[in-house]
């Protein structure tokens, strides 16, 4: 787990650090990433879910949770724990063995995607809770060459159930808060949250197979779940 998490941090950390640097050195009005960071903070502060505007927002303010906006990242958002030794390599002082980081594509910060951004940030917060509780595996797409077939099967299954839970919670909250009704009919979350029972799982499978980085490694296993 530590090795894979460390590899993941090498992929993502330069972006985190670029954001930090840009915040320090430039005016946020001129820097789209710095501006995006403040937009995300504002969405968290005013979020309709109490845990997001509460614990999540407070952790970001304290620096215990990092938010890293990116342009054209190929997914709306992603959660990754960043190892302390990697944080230290770049001259930052880690507060724990791993720092939770959420990457956000700046496209969802457009005003017309407000409901989508609120739901996506809640979805990633659920992944943080899964990780905090020891229930989130490293992304199987990283492909540990020493991983046995059984471990591979296990990590693909765990990823499936983690996503199923995160989407289930996102859709439940989205329906209760009315956010799902505010989504455009062509948005993926509208399709997933509009499906129930076996249709929900079929839609989720389709989404993970076509949108997820681990699809290539887990496709066979997910098609049997
Ligand atoms: Zn997810």
py3Dmol code that shows the C-alpha trace and the ligand (Angstrom):
import py3Dmol

protein = """\
ATOM      1  CA  UNK A   1       0.000   0.000   0.000  1.00  0.00           C
ATOM      2  CA  UNK A   2       2.722   2.426   0.965  1.00  0.00           C
ATOM      3  CA  UNK A   3       4.652   1.851  -2.249  1.00  0.00           C
ATOM      4  CA  UNK A   4       1.651   2.309  -4.466  1.00  0.00           C
ATOM      5  CA  UNK A   5       0.540   5.363  -2.527  1.00  0.00           C
ATOM      6  CA  UNK A   6       4.035   6.795  -2.879  1.00  0.00           C
ATOM      7  CA  UNK A   7       3.967   6.231  -6.632  1.00  0.00           C
ATOM      8  CA  UNK A   8       0.611   7.952  -6.779  1.00  0.00           C
ATOM      9  CA  UNK A   9       1.988  10.938  -4.927  1.00  0.00           C
ATOM     10  CA  UNK A  10       4.813  11.318  -7.431  1.00  0.00           C
ATOM     11  CA  UNK A  11       2.253  11.542 -10.169  1.00  0.00           C
ATOM     12  CA  UNK A  12       0.148  14.148  -8.432  1.00  0.00           C
ATOM     13  CA  UNK A  13       2.447  16.113  -6.161  1.00  0.00           C
ATOM     14  CA  UNK A  14       3.952  18.453  -8.755  1.00  0.00           C
ATOM     15  CA  UNK A  15       0.456  19.711  -9.399  1.00  0.00           C
ATOM     16  CA  UNK A  16      -0.188  20.250  -5.691  1.00  0.00           C
ATOM     17  CA  UNK A  17       3.051  22.135  -5.338  1.00  0.00           C
ATOM     18  CA  UNK A  18       2.462  24.159  -8.464  1.00  0.00           C
ATOM     19  CA  UNK A  19      -0.798  25.283  -6.926  1.00  0.00           C
ATOM     20  CA  UNK A  20       0.848  26.242  -3.657  1.00  0.00           C
ATOM     21  CA  UNK A  21       3.548  28.172  -5.450  1.00  0.00           C
ATOM     22  CA  UNK A  22       1.106  29.954  -7.675  1.00  0.00           C
ATOM     23  CA  UNK A  23      -0.920  31.014  -4.653  1.00  0.00           C
ATOM     24  CA  UNK A  24       2.133  32.521  -3.066  1.00  0.00           C
ATOM     25  CA  UNK A  25       3.619  34.234  -6.048  1.00  0.00           C
ATOM     26  CA  UNK A  26       0.812  35.552  -8.164  1.00  0.00           C
ATOM     27  CA  UNK A  27      -2.381  37.511  -7.980  1.00  0.00           C
ATOM     28  CA  UNK A  28      -5.331  35.131  -7.953  1.00  0.00           C
ATOM     29  CA  UNK A  29      -7.241  37.305 -10.401  1.00  0.00           C
ATOM     30  CA  UNK A  30      -4.589  36.593 -13.029  1.00  0.00           C
ATOM     31  CA  UNK A  31      -3.883  32.947 -12.227  1.00  0.00           C
ATOM     32  CA  UNK A  32      -6.731  30.591 -13.235  1.00  0.00           C
ATOM     33  CA  UNK A  33      -5.543  27.818 -10.901  1.00  0.00           C
ATOM     34  CA  UNK A  34      -5.262  30.135  -7.899  1.00  0.00           C
ATOM     35  CA  UNK A  35      -8.673  31.574  -8.732  1.00  0.00           C
ATOM     36  CA  UNK A  36     -10.058  28.030  -8.999  1.00  0.00           C
ATOM     37  CA  UNK A  37      -8.691  27.182  -5.554  1.00  0.00           C
ATOM     38  CA  UNK A  38     -10.650  30.045  -4.012  1.00  0.00           C
ATOM     39  CA  UNK A  39     -13.746  29.015  -5.980  1.00  0.00           C
ATOM     40  CA  UNK A  40     -13.506  25.482  -4.571  1.00  0.00           C
ATOM     41  CA  UNK A  41     -13.087  26.841  -1.045  1.00  0.00           C
ATOM     42  CA  UNK A  42     -16.231  28.934  -1.528  1.00  0.00           C
ATOM     43  CA  UNK A  43     -18.195  25.891  -2.739  1.00  0.00           C
ATOM     44  CA  UNK A  44     -17.053  23.994   0.358  1.00  0.00           C
ATOM     45  CA  UNK A  45     -17.923  26.886   2.710  1.00  0.00           C
ATOM     46  CA  UNK A  46     -21.473  27.153   1.359  1.00  0.00           C
ATOM     47  CA  UNK A  47     -22.041  23.444   0.641  1.00  0.00           C
ATOM     48  CA  UNK A  48     -25.515  22.012   1.442  1.00  0.00           C
ATOM     49  CA  UNK A  49     -23.997  18.920   3.134  1.00  0.00           C
ATOM     50  CA  UNK A  50     -23.049  19.597   6.799  1.00  0.00           C
ATOM     51  CA  UNK A  51     -19.924  17.377   6.695  1.00  0.00           C
ATOM     52  CA  UNK A  52     -18.562  19.170   3.630  1.00  0.00           C
ATOM     53  CA  UNK A  53     -19.132  22.731   4.865  1.00  0.00           C
ATOM     54  CA  UNK A  54     -18.048  21.525   8.338  1.00  0.00           C
ATOM     55  CA  UNK A  55     -15.202  19.040   8.681  1.00  0.00           C
ATOM     56  CA  UNK A  56     -14.041  19.097   5.043  1.00  0.00           C
ATOM     57  CA  UNK A  57     -13.922  22.906   4.867  1.00  0.00           C
ATOM     58  CA  UNK A  58     -12.195  23.211   8.266  1.00  0.00           C
ATOM     59  CA  UNK A  59      -9.541  20.649   7.261  1.00  0.00           C
ATOM     60  CA  UNK A  60      -8.787  22.621   4.078  1.00  0.00           C
ATOM     61  CA  UNK A  61      -8.456  25.841   6.085  1.00  0.00           C
ATOM     62  CA  UNK A  62      -6.065  24.116   8.517  1.00  0.00           C
ATOM     63  CA  UNK A  63      -4.015  22.588   5.676  1.00  0.00           C
ATOM     64  CA  UNK A  64      -4.866  19.046   6.805  1.00  0.00           C
ATOM     65  CA  UNK A  65      -6.653  18.452   3.501  1.00  0.00           C
ATOM     66  CA  UNK A  66      -5.397  19.835   0.196  1.00  0.00           C
ATOM     67  CA  UNK A  67      -7.468  20.865  -2.780  1.00  0.00           C
ATOM     68  CA  UNK A  68      -5.640  20.978  -6.089  1.00  0.00           C
ATOM     69  CA  UNK A  69      -7.470  22.398  -9.128  1.00  0.00           C
ATOM     70  CA  UNK A  70      -6.215  21.352 -12.560  1.00  0.00           C
ATOM     71  CA  UNK A  71      -7.142  22.124 -16.126  1.00  0.00           C
ATOM     72  CA  UNK A  72      -8.188  19.329 -18.485  1.00  0.00           C
ATOM     73  CA  UNK A  73      -7.453  16.467 -16.099  1.00  0.00           C
ATOM     74  CA  UNK A  74      -9.778  14.068 -17.919  1.00  0.00           C
ATOM     75  CA  UNK A  75     -12.062  13.456 -14.924  1.00  0.00           C
ATOM     76  CA  UNK A  76     -14.167  15.808 -12.820  1.00  0.00           C
ATOM     77  CA  UNK A  77     -12.169  15.075  -9.667  1.00  0.00           C
ATOM     78  CA  UNK A  78     -10.037  12.483  -7.908  1.00  0.00           C
ATOM     79  CA  UNK A  79      -8.974  11.637  -4.358  1.00  0.00           C
ATOM     80  CA  UNK A  80      -5.410  10.548  -3.504  1.00  0.00           C
ATOM     81  CA  UNK A  81      -3.454  10.302  -0.238  1.00  0.00           C
ATOM     82  CA  UNK A  82       0.014  11.899  -0.571  1.00  0.00           C
ATOM     83  CA  UNK A  83       2.839  10.316   1.462  1.00  0.00           C
ATOM     84  CA  UNK A  84       4.704  12.458   4.007  1.00  0.00           C
ATOM     85  CA  UNK A  85       8.140  11.637   2.589  1.00  0.00           C
ATOM     86  CA  UNK A  86       7.064  13.052  -0.747  1.00  0.00           C
ATOM     87  CA  UNK A  87       5.636  16.191   0.848  1.00  0.00           C
ATOM     88  CA  UNK A  88       8.982  16.600   2.660  1.00  0.00           C
ATOM     89  CA  UNK A  89      10.980  16.169  -0.569  1.00  0.00           C
ATOM     90  CA  UNK A  90       9.419  19.378  -1.807  1.00  0.00           C
ATOM     91  CA  UNK A  91      10.186  21.333   1.344  1.00  0.00           C
ATOM     92  CA  UNK A  92       6.761  21.168   2.959  1.00  0.00           C
ATOM     93  CA  UNK A  93       6.107  20.061   6.509  1.00  0.00           C
ATOM     94  CA  UNK A  94       3.737  17.071   6.530  1.00  0.00           C
ATOM     95  CA  UNK A  95       1.193  16.919   9.349  1.00  0.00           C
ATOM     96  CA  UNK A  96       0.619  13.163   9.135  1.00  0.00           C
ATOM     97  CA  UNK A  97       1.899  10.020   7.366  1.00  0.00           C
ATOM     98  CA  UNK A  98      -0.412  10.851   4.467  1.00  0.00           C
ATOM     99  CA  UNK A  99      -2.090  14.076   3.443  1.00  0.00           C
ATOM    100  CA  UNK A 100      -5.485  13.682   1.759  1.00  0.00           C
ATOM    101  CA  UNK A 101      -5.652  15.542  -1.562  1.00  0.00           C
ATOM    102  CA  UNK A 102      -8.593  16.137  -3.886  1.00  0.00           C
ATOM    103  CA  UNK A 103      -7.851  17.124  -7.479  1.00  0.00           C
ATOM    104  CA  UNK A 104     -10.595  19.102  -9.187  1.00  0.00           C
ATOM    105  CA  UNK A 105     -10.961  19.813 -12.894  1.00  0.00           C
ATOM    106  CA  UNK A 106     -11.577  23.548 -13.311  1.00  0.00           C
ATOM    107  CA  UNK A 107     -14.336  22.828 -15.842  1.00  0.00           C
ATOM    108  CA  UNK A 108     -16.800  21.929 -13.064  1.00  0.00           C
ATOM    109  CA  UNK A 109     -16.276  25.390 -11.527  1.00  0.00           C
ATOM    110  CA  UNK A 110     -18.263  27.006 -14.328  1.00  0.00           C
ATOM    111  CA  UNK A 111     -21.479  28.575 -12.982  1.00  0.00           C
ATOM    112  CA  UNK A 112     -23.698  26.237 -15.031  1.00  0.00           C
ATOM    113  CA  UNK A 113     -22.124  23.204 -13.316  1.00  0.00           C
ATOM    114  CA  UNK A 114     -22.678  24.341  -9.721  1.00  0.00           C
ATOM    115  CA  UNK A 115     -24.839  21.344  -8.736  1.00  0.00           C
ATOM    116  CA  UNK A 116     -22.349  18.974 -10.403  1.00  0.00           C
ATOM    117  CA  UNK A 117     -19.427  20.536  -8.520  1.00  0.00           C
ATOM    118  CA  UNK A 118     -21.263  20.236  -5.200  1.00  0.00           C
ATOM    119  CA  UNK A 119     -22.079  16.570  -5.850  1.00  0.00           C
ATOM    120  CA  UNK A 120     -18.582  15.751  -7.121  1.00  0.00           C
ATOM    121  CA  UNK A 121     -16.913  17.312  -4.071  1.00  0.00           C
ATOM    122  CA  UNK A 122     -19.245  15.345  -1.794  1.00  0.00           C
ATOM    123  CA  UNK A 123     -18.438  12.148  -3.750  1.00  0.00           C
ATOM    124  CA  UNK A 124     -14.695  12.683  -3.248  1.00  0.00           C
ATOM    125  CA  UNK A 125     -15.267  13.455   0.436  1.00  0.00           C
ATOM    126  CA  UNK A 126     -16.925  10.029   0.760  1.00  0.00           C
ATOM    127  CA  UNK A 127     -13.737   8.511  -0.712  1.00  0.00           C
ATOM    128  CA  UNK A 128     -11.757  10.425   1.942  1.00  0.00           C
ATOM    129  CA  UNK A 129     -13.973   8.897   4.654  1.00  0.00           C
ATOM    130  CA  UNK A 130     -13.409   5.424   3.147  1.00  0.00           C
ATOM    131  CA  UNK A 131      -9.643   6.000   3.166  1.00  0.00           C
ATOM    132  CA  UNK A 132      -9.729   7.415   6.723  1.00  0.00           C
ATOM    133  CA  UNK A 133     -11.589   4.281   7.830  1.00  0.00           C
ATOM    134  CA  UNK A 134      -9.141   1.935   6.041  1.00  0.00           C
ATOM    135  CA  UNK A 135     -11.628   0.854   3.380  1.00  0.00           C
ATOM    136  CA  UNK A 136     -10.092   2.423   0.264  1.00  0.00           C
ATOM    137  CA  UNK A 137      -7.436   0.490  -1.678  1.00  0.00           C
ATOM    138  CA  UNK A 138      -4.779   1.995  -3.909  1.00  0.00           C
ATOM    139  CA  UNK A 139      -6.027   2.414  -7.434  1.00  0.00           C
ATOM    140  CA  UNK A 140      -5.605  -0.949  -9.247  1.00  0.00           C
ATOM    141  CA  UNK A 141      -4.592   0.988 -12.377  1.00  0.00           C
ATOM    142  CA  UNK A 142      -1.164   1.526 -10.784  1.00  0.00           C
ATOM    143  CA  UNK A 143      -0.518  -2.178 -11.361  1.00  0.00           C
ATOM    144  CA  UNK A 144       1.818  -3.456  -8.643  1.00  0.00           C
ATOM    145  CA  UNK A 145       3.916  -6.102 -10.499  1.00  0.00           C
ATOM    146  CA  UNK A 146       4.265  -8.132  -7.271  1.00  0.00           C
ATOM    147  CA  UNK A 147       0.563  -8.303  -6.699  1.00  0.00           C
ATOM    148  CA  UNK A 148      -0.818 -11.830  -6.841  1.00  0.00           C
ATOM    149  CA  UNK A 149      -3.895 -12.696  -8.879  1.00  0.00           C
ATOM    150  CA  UNK A 150      -5.876 -12.951  -5.674  1.00  0.00           C
ATOM    151  CA  UNK A 151      -4.699  -9.535  -4.436  1.00  0.00           C
ATOM    152  CA  UNK A 152      -5.523  -8.063  -7.846  1.00  0.00           C
ATOM    153  CA  UNK A 153      -9.023  -9.557  -7.724  1.00  0.00           C
ATOM    154  CA  UNK A 154      -9.415  -8.219  -4.196  1.00  0.00           C
ATOM    155  CA  UNK A 155      -8.307  -4.669  -5.040  1.00  0.00           C
ATOM    156  CA  UNK A 156     -10.572  -4.509  -8.118  1.00  0.00           C
ATOM    157  CA  UNK A 157     -13.524  -5.730  -6.042  1.00  0.00           C
ATOM    158  CA  UNK A 158     -12.766  -3.238  -3.266  1.00  0.00           C
ATOM    159  CA  UNK A 159     -12.566  -0.419  -5.792  1.00  0.00           C
ATOM    160  CA  UNK A 160     -15.924  -1.482  -7.209  1.00  0.00           C
ATOM    161  CA  UNK A 161     -17.617  -1.496  -3.815  1.00  0.00           C
ATOM    162  CA  UNK A 162     -15.964   1.798  -2.823  1.00  0.00           C
ATOM    163  CA  UNK A 163     -17.324   3.442  -5.991  1.00  0.00           C
ATOM    164  CA  UNK A 164     -20.729   1.809  -5.584  1.00  0.00           C
ATOM    165  CA  UNK A 165     -20.983   3.196  -2.036  1.00  0.00           C
ATOM    166  CA  UNK A 166     -19.695   6.648  -3.037  1.00  0.00           C
ATOM    167  CA  UNK A 167     -22.152   6.956  -5.946  1.00  0.00           C
ATOM    168  CA  UNK A 168     -25.002   5.560  -3.849  1.00  0.00           C
ATOM    169  CA  UNK A 169     -24.374   8.161  -1.114  1.00  0.00           C
ATOM    170  CA  UNK A 170     -23.879  10.935  -3.691  1.00  0.00           C
ATOM    171  CA  UNK A 171     -27.165  10.131  -5.414  1.00  0.00           C
ATOM    172  CA  UNK A 172     -29.081   9.771  -2.133  1.00  0.00           C
ATOM    173  CA  UNK A 173     -27.825  13.166  -0.943  1.00  0.00           C
ATOM    174  CA  UNK A 174     -28.351  14.629  -4.420  1.00  0.00           C
ATOM    175  CA  UNK A 175     -31.995  13.552  -4.520  1.00  0.00           C
ATOM    176  CA  UNK A 176     -32.707  14.712  -0.947  1.00  0.00           C
ATOM    177  CA  UNK A 177     -31.084  18.111  -1.506  1.00  0.00           C
ATOM    178  CA  UNK A 178     -32.599  18.620  -4.952  1.00  0.00           C
ATOM    179  CA  UNK A 179     -29.158  18.876  -6.591  1.00  0.00           C
ATOM    180  CA  UNK A 180     -29.844  15.952  -8.939  1.00  0.00           C
ATOM    181  CA  UNK A 181     -32.790  17.875 -10.398  1.00  0.00           C
ATOM    182  CA  UNK A 182     -30.450  20.762 -11.200  1.00  0.00           C
ATOM    183  CA  UNK A 183     -28.088  18.595 -13.307  1.00  0.00           C
ATOM    184  CA  UNK A 184     -28.204  18.743 -17.082  1.00  0.00           C
ATOM    185  CA  UNK A 185     -29.801  15.635 -18.580  1.00  0.00           C
ATOM    186  CA  UNK A 186     -26.569  14.867 -20.470  1.00  0.00           C
ATOM    187  CA  UNK A 187     -24.405  14.859 -17.321  1.00  0.00           C
ATOM    188  CA  UNK A 188     -23.083  11.461 -16.180  1.00  0.00           C
ATOM    189  CA  UNK A 189     -24.279  11.946 -12.605  1.00  0.00           C
ATOM    190  CA  UNK A 190     -27.813  12.597 -13.841  1.00  0.00           C
ATOM    191  CA  UNK A 191     -27.738   9.240 -15.654  1.00  0.00           C
ATOM    192  CA  UNK A 192     -26.312   7.326 -12.684  1.00  0.00           C
ATOM    193  CA  UNK A 193     -28.603   8.930 -10.128  1.00  0.00           C
ATOM    194  CA  UNK A 194     -31.604   8.483 -12.399  1.00  0.00           C
ATOM    195  CA  UNK A 195     -31.117   4.696 -12.396  1.00  0.00           C
ATOM    196  CA  UNK A 196     -32.285   2.399  -9.596  1.00  0.00           C
ATOM    197  CA  UNK A 197     -31.641  -1.218  -8.557  1.00  0.00           C
ATOM    198  CA  UNK A 198     -29.917  -3.332 -11.215  1.00  0.00           C
ATOM    199  CA  UNK A 199     -30.016  -0.370 -13.638  1.00  0.00           C
ATOM    200  CA  UNK A 200     -27.940   1.638 -11.128  1.00  0.00           C
ATOM    201  CA  UNK A 201     -25.234  -1.056 -11.103  1.00  0.00           C
ATOM    202  CA  UNK A 202     -25.288  -1.411 -14.897  1.00  0.00           C
ATOM    203  CA  UNK A 203     -24.838   2.348 -15.282  1.00  0.00           C
ATOM    204  CA  UNK A 204     -22.085   2.394 -12.679  1.00  0.00           C
ATOM    205  CA  UNK A 205     -20.274  -0.449 -14.487  1.00  0.00           C
ATOM    206  CA  UNK A 206     -20.503   1.459 -17.748  1.00  0.00           C
ATOM    207  CA  UNK A 207     -19.159   4.628 -16.106  1.00  0.00           C
ATOM    208  CA  UNK A 208     -16.209   2.890 -14.431  1.00  0.00           C
ATOM    209  CA  UNK A 209     -15.302   0.970 -17.585  1.00  0.00           C
ATOM    210  CA  UNK A 210     -15.225   4.027 -19.796  1.00  0.00           C
ATOM    211  CA  UNK A 211     -14.152   6.788 -17.428  1.00  0.00           C
ATOM    212  CA  UNK A 212     -11.810   5.133 -14.938  1.00  0.00           C
ATOM    213  CA  UNK A 213      -8.043   4.738 -15.191  1.00  0.00           C
ATOM    214  CA  UNK A 214      -8.282   1.236 -13.670  1.00  0.00           C
ATOM    215  CA  UNK A 215     -10.741   0.019 -16.299  1.00  0.00           C
ATOM    216  CA  UNK A 216      -8.074  -1.842 -18.275  1.00  0.00           C
ATOM    217  CA  UNK A 217      -6.937  -3.801 -15.229  1.00  0.00           C
ATOM    218  CA  UNK A 218     -10.327  -4.511 -13.717  1.00  0.00           C
ATOM    219  CA  UNK A 219     -12.711  -4.791 -16.689  1.00  0.00           C
ATOM    220  CA  UNK A 220     -12.974  -8.609 -16.560  1.00  0.00           C
ATOM    221  CA  UNK A 221     -13.593  -8.655 -12.815  1.00  0.00           C
ATOM    222  CA  UNK A 222     -16.134  -5.819 -12.858  1.00  0.00           C
ATOM    223  CA  UNK A 223     -18.103  -7.504 -15.616  1.00  0.00           C
ATOM    224  CA  UNK A 224     -18.687 -10.506 -13.302  1.00  0.00           C
ATOM    225  CA  UNK A 225     -19.820  -8.509 -10.237  1.00  0.00           C
TER     226      UNK A 225
END
"""
ligand_1 = """\
1
ZN
Zn -15.372 7.781 -7.054
"""
view = py3Dmol.view(width=600, height=400)
view.addModel(protein, "pdb")
view.setStyle({"model": 0}, {"cartoon": {"style": "trace"}})
view.addModel(ligand_1, "xyz")
view.setStyle({"model": 1}, {"stick": {}})
view.zoomTo()
view.show()
